[in-house]
């Protein structure tokens, strides 16, 4: 048996462990050690290869780009724990409430704002699920529309910068985080626009599913509401402009901008008198948990990749992907279909750490623009949050939804938005200038 015979079995063995429910980081690390021992026993590789592992782990821990991850998580979680996201939802809901489907449109608008201000999907979905869902159900919104739009708008934090996923993708693809942020801006706005267009269509053709707020709920004068909107909307917009503007202008790296955003979120909480010890502790706990998860996944995937390459698996994958019928088109089809199907079963971080390092070298050899490739993969990974049975946005909403809302209704509500995601993905593939336009 050669290394190239053993490499596919290593790949299958790792996924078999993952699908049993074993923690992914340890499944990857365990598969690496088992197949390393098997490779040494068969004389295919040497234990000396693993001497490179501590150096690679040190490289992860000293990676300045990955330091942006805890900063952006902290920024988003602080805005949620200090209830600033709640203020935004309530006020924008009143602003759009006079329109049919206005509450759902407000959810899309606020979802896009929270995505640009936080980049954390869980915080956005939970906040909107707790605040907007009961209101929409009370005033007669279709349960499927209400749950679907909340889940979909919450996932915009995946693709609209600053996004933790985009930081990880840039690191895995070996490209600039700033370029990936710039390239993903128009596709993120496009998706938000498609969501809003769908909501408007439902309100037009099925008014009973998306009614306007009753007049007695809109009891504020225009000037009172405008003053409220300015007070609630301007500070997060300033924070967004500071963070993204400093990156796009080249004044700060994403890591430095993330630190600025974390400080800005604290100052916003102070200005609204919401910075309590409880909120700060909860924010730090959540940031530590999510960052630890990302780093353990990265360490496990690094061990897996090292042994996989030691067995010649990188050549096997490279030959497989570059030899596909259709060249670039064949690779794009296989990569997108694989990621879409895996999104039904495993987390987006797990896909990013397992699949992306395998397909990226083949994409480079075929001359594919890596920033465009990264944005395309980011939109596809965003879909994994919505796909049953393990879409994380669906789980987040299930955790905070009222008991009368069934899991099946949440799944049904997500289906139209999955179709919209796929339309957005096709548009990005057909019109690459959606990604490259701002970069050019």
Protein Blocks (a to p, Z undefined) as FASTA:
>chain_A
ZZklmmmmmmmmmmmmmmnopafklmmmmmmmmmmmmmmmnomacfklmmmmmmmmmmmm
mmmklmmmmmmmmmmmmmmmnommmmmmmmmmmmmmmpghklmmmmmmmmmmmmmmnopa
klmmmmmmmmmmmmmmmnopafklmmmmmmmmmmmmmmmccdfklmmmmmmnopafklmm
mmmmmmmmmmmmmmmmmmmmmmmmmmmlmccddfklmmccfklmmmmmmmmmmmmmmmmm
mmmmmmmnomacfklmmmmmmmmmmmmmmmnopacfklmmmmmmmmmmmmmmmmmmmmmm
mmmmmmmmmnommmmmmmmmmmpghijmmmmmmmmmmmmmmmmmmcfklmmmmmmmmmmm
mmmmnopafklmmmmmmmmmmmmmmmcfkbfklmmmmmmgcfklcfklmmmmmmmmmmmm
mmmmmmmmmmmmlmmmmmZZ
